[in-house]
Amino acid sequence: MATQKVTITLDEQGLSRIKALVESGKARSVSGFIQDAVRVSLDDVAGWGAMLAEALAQTGGDLTAEERAWADRILGTGKRRRHPAA
C-alpha cells in the first residue's frame, strides 16, 4: 500500500506515552503506532455505520421529515429564528 507523509500535532503527554511504547518494544515506531490507531479508528467508524444501518433497517429505516422535525423540536436542534437587533 502506498503511503504519504503528513504532519500531525499531538499533545506532549500522548507523544511521550507512544514513545515509551516504542522504547519498550510494544510499538514498532511512532509512525507505526499512529498508522495502527488510524486503521482501528476507521474500522470502528465502518463498524458503527454498519450497525446503525442494520438497526435502521430493523426499525423501519431513516427518520421521516415529520419525525426529524419532531426530534429537532424536542432536542432544540432545529433552525433558530433570528431576531432583529433592537
C-alpha angles and dihedrals in degrees: 000000000000117000133203127204116239135172119237133179120228130179113256095245093053092048091048090052092050091049090050089054090051092049091050091050094246092116126036095222141331089261092047091050091052091047090052091047092051091048092051091047092050091048089051092051091049091047093050090047091053091046091050092048090051092048091049091049090052094048101044105280133268122354117275118238088257093051091047092050090050091050091047090052093048094045095039092234100121126107112297122221117240114231116211115250113258 
